[in-house]
Structure formats: structure tokens, C-alpha cells
């Protein structure tokens, strides 16, 4: 894909998301690479040792496995059983324990006050209604004082074509996050550009939104 060509969603990606992601994750190797997300690594210093963490739309496990290796107690879910199977094998190979589940956003049991932190990294293939339900669930499942770490593509990503759904209503703005979580104490909320090298899924100059929100006590 050449620069400045808007990304397009995979055929059937929104009508049949589980089939689309199963096909994508069935390819050899790890679609988003073996390294954890750089934003998550940087901001993980905010997490208390041994935190109980939920990683939503976790894919093949690059973020949840890394968090478990740091000593956290991690639960993760993804709608793709292919991805979750790969994540389980990978976690076993690396001798770490993650509580993996196959579930879509609307299938997950968003029990209140369960987690010290929640992570949503590039959850971009959600339309506005699904995205609102996702963030509502993430916020509900946080304990008072808990942290939500979120990174996603900014609206300006439409001009780059280096990843993402290529649909403006699926992209983030700073105001969007403020509106989704009006109760949040935003410890970090910024838009920036960065070079991403995350497998074959996110490659090249990208427009990003980063946020760390704290749930009031």
C-alpha cells in the first residue's frame, strides 16, 4: 500500500468480523508482530505491581502476554478463536499465564469493579454504537481509581493508509474520547504522529490518539 492512499476495510470485514479476523490471523506468523505496543510499554509504568488487567480485542496476545511477563494478572478476550488459539500456544511457550477468552464486545460479561486497569489498543473496527458500548463496558469494569489505557488511529490517519479501517466514523479524536468518558480524569490525552512497525498490520507513519484515563475514587 502506498503512502497517502486511504486504507480500505477487508471485504466483508464489517458484515462478518469474526470470519474476517479469523482469515487474517490464520496467515503464517503474527499479524501485528511479537513486540508489545510501544504506547502500552511506555505507559505501563503507571500500573501498580501485580495489577489485575483486562486486555480487550487482544488479538494474538502480544500485549496481554507482555503484561503477564511484567507480573500482572491478565485477562484477555478477542472475537477470533484463531487468534486466541495462537495466543494460548504462544503464552505456553513463554511460560506465562493469561486468562484468555473468545468473545466479542457484546458477548463479554462486563462485571463492575473487577479490574485495576483496562487496555484497548487499536480497537478500530467498531462502528460508533459498538465503540460506545465497548468504552461503557471498559469503564464499568474498572475499579474506582483504575486506569484505562487506549491508543487508536486519529481521524488524520485517513490520509496515510498505513493501517486502520479507512472509515472516518471508526477513527478517534480527542473530543470523541472526552465525550465517551466524561467522568474520566485524563492523565494523558494527546494526538501525535509516529512511525509504527507492528508486524504487517501497522507499518509506517501514522496519526495516533493516546489516552490514559483514571476512574474517580
N, C-alpha and C positions, 0 to 999 in steps of 0.2 A: 504494500500500500504506500503510495507516495505521500509526502507531506502536503498538508493543506487540502487533502481530499477527505471530506467527512466520512467517518466510519458508518457502515450500514449494519443493521442487525442481521444475524443469520436467518436464513429462510425458515419460517415457522417459529422463530425464536420467542415470540410473544404469545402466539396461539398455543404452542406446545413447549413450554420452557423446560420441563423435565427431559423430554426427548432431545431437545437441542443441547442441553448441558451434558447429558449422557454421551451424545455423539462427540462432543468437544473433548470431554475428559477421557474418552476411550482411546484417543490418539496416544502414541508412544510418548513416554516422558511426562513431565509435569507442565501443564499448560501455562501456569504463572510462575514456574521456576521453583527451586528448592529453598530460596532465601526468603526470610520473612519480610513483610512490608517495611520499608525504611522509616516511614512515619510512626508505625507501631513500635519499632525498636527505639526510636528517639524518645517517644512519649511514655514508654513503659517505666521510666524512672519515677513517674508519678504513682505507680501502683505499689501498694503496701506488700511486703513479703508474704507469700503464701495466700494471695488473694484468690477468691473464687470468681472465675471469669467465664462469661458466655461469649463465644465467637459465632456470630450469625452469618449464614451463607458462606461457610468456611471453605468450600471447595475441597481441594486435595490435602488440606491440612497444614500448609506452610506456616500459617500464623498460630494456630492452636498448638501445634507440636512445639514450636519455638517457645511459646509462653509456658508450656508444661516443663520444658527444659530449664526454664528460669525458676522453677519451684512453685509455680502457681497451680491451682486446682481448676482444670479447664473442662468445660462442657462445650460442645460444638455441634452445629447442625448444618446440613445442606440438603437441598431437594434432590440432588443427584445421587442415587445409590452407587453409581460407578465411581464418583469422586470419593464418597465416604469409604468404599471398599479400599481404594488406593490409600487413603489417609490412614486407615487402620493398619494396613500392612506396613506402611512407612513408619508409623509410630512404634510398632512392634520391633522393627529393625533398629530403631534408635533407642529402644528400651525406655520409652516414656509412656505414661498413662494419660489418655484423653478419653472423656466420655462422649463418644461420637454417636450421632443420631441422624437418620434420614427423615427429613421433614421440610415442608415448605413453610413460609411465614405464617400462613393461615392454619397450618396444622400443628404448629408449636404451642405448647402449653405455657403461656406467659404468666407463670406464678409470680405474685407480687413479692418484692423484698427478698429476692433469692441470691443476688449476685453483688459482689463488691465492684465489679466493672463489667462492661459490655463493649464488644468490639464489632464494628460494621465497616469493613474495608471494601470499597468498590462494589457496593450493592447497588448496581446501576440499572439492572434490567427489571425495575419495578416501576409501574406507572404511578401517577400521583396518589391514587387511592390506596394502592398496596403499600407504597412508601409511607403514607401516613399511618397505616396500621402497624407497619414494622417499627417505626420510631415510637409509637404509642406503647407497643409491647416492650421494646427495649427499656423505655423509661419506667414502665410499671415494674419490671423485673429487677430493677436496681434497688439496692438497699438505700436508705437515707445516707447521704454523704458519698454514694457510689459515683463512679466515673463512666461516662460514655465516650469512647474514642471512635471517631468517624473520619474517614477520608474518602473522597469521591471526586469525580470529574466535575469541573466547573462548566458553566454554560459555554465559555470560550473554547472548550475542547472541540466544539463543532468544527472549528477551523483547522484543527491539527490532524485528525484522522489517525491517531496513534493508539487508539483503544476506545472502548466505550460503545454505547448503543447507537450513537448517531441520531438521537432523538432529543430535542431540547427539553421536552417535558420530563425526561428521565435524568437530567443533569441538575447539579446543585448550584445554588447561590448562597451567599452569606445570609441574606434575608430569609431565604427558604428555611434554613436551619433554625434561625431565630423564631420563625413562625411555627415550625413543627414542635419546638420545645420552648415555649415562652417562659417556663419556670426554671430553665437551666441557668446556672451560674457558669458562664463560658470562661474557663481558664485560658483557653486558646480558641480563636476563631479567625482564620485568615485565608486569603486566596493567594496562591503563588504559582510559579512555573518551575518545573523540574524535569530533568532527564530521567525517564524510567527505564529500567532494564529488568523487567519481571517476566521471565520466560519469553514465550512468543505472544503472550496476550497483551502486555503493556510495554511497548518499546518506542522510545523517542521522546521528544519534547512534549510536555503535557501541561494542561491547565488544571490545577487542583484546588480543592477546598479541604482544609484541615480543621477539625474541631475537637476539643476536649471539654465536655460539659459535666458539671457536678450537680448531683441531685441535692436539693436543700435538705438539711437535717430536720 
